[in-house]
């Protein structure tokens, strides 16, 4: 069973509002992501500490037991709430994730505890597949040790990077990792949509 967990937390200082709800082509940013993952998993949830703002989505909403402890804590919340043994975790601000790339990550679920793209030499931990049973205790231990980085527990689990030619083949335009952090990014996303560049 696969759970898809969309992380809708994080700072909104640079956009002046909750970026997951920023309008892109007339729809909240998070709805573009939900459309791309439609029917991919058996269970879907959104992690947010403002559930009242997301009730209109009609999906399961989960909040951090103690808000404000950072992204690693948010990842722990998502995995703990997941009904599936595998959890595809995605940031809410990536409207152009590649469906073929996501399907490829899911196809590798039995090969590692974390299946993760490595884009331009960097892991993308909020665009990755996690095996709940292995990762949840490892994240818990990292949090207990005061760690905050999303990849801090990777040395304790089996990580399988997806990179190079696989990324080029599955996301030829390289837009999966385009994220909206500023109003300028949002304007660029509007341009990408209007020019039909978003790919699969």
C-alpha positions, 0 to 999 in steps of 0.5 A: 500500500502506498501513501502520498504525503504532501507537505504543506508546512514551511515558512511563507515569509517570501510570498507573503501568504501560504504558498500552497494556496497561491493561485496558479492558472486560477487554482491553488498551487497544491491542486496542481500537485494533487492532479499530478498524483491522482490515482498513483497511491492508495492513501493521500494526506496533507500535512499542515498546521493550518488544517482549516485552510485546506479542508476544501481539498477533501483529503486527510489532513494531519498536523504536527503534534508540536508545531514549529519543530522543522521539516524533519519533524514534519517528515516524521509526522507524515510517515507516522500518519501514513496508512501505507508501508511506503510513503511518497513525500512531496513538497506542496510547492512543486507544481510540475512533478513528472508522473513518469519519474514518480512512477519510477520511484514507486517501482523501486520500492522493494530495493531500498528504504529511501528512493530519492532523486539526486538532482544536480548533485543534491538529494531531493528529500521532499520528492522521495519515497520512504519505507515507513518501517525502516525510516520512522525509527531512524527519523525518531532517533535523529530528532532525539539527537537534535538533528534538523536536516532532512537527510540526517538519518540517511546513514542509518537506512539504505538509500537508492539515488535516482540520477543522471540518465534516469532523471533525463529520461523521465523528466527531460525538461527538468521541471520536477524540482522547480519550486515556488518560493517567491512571487517571481517563481510564481510568475515563471510558473505561470509562463511555463504553463502558458507556453506548455512546457510542463512536460508529463 
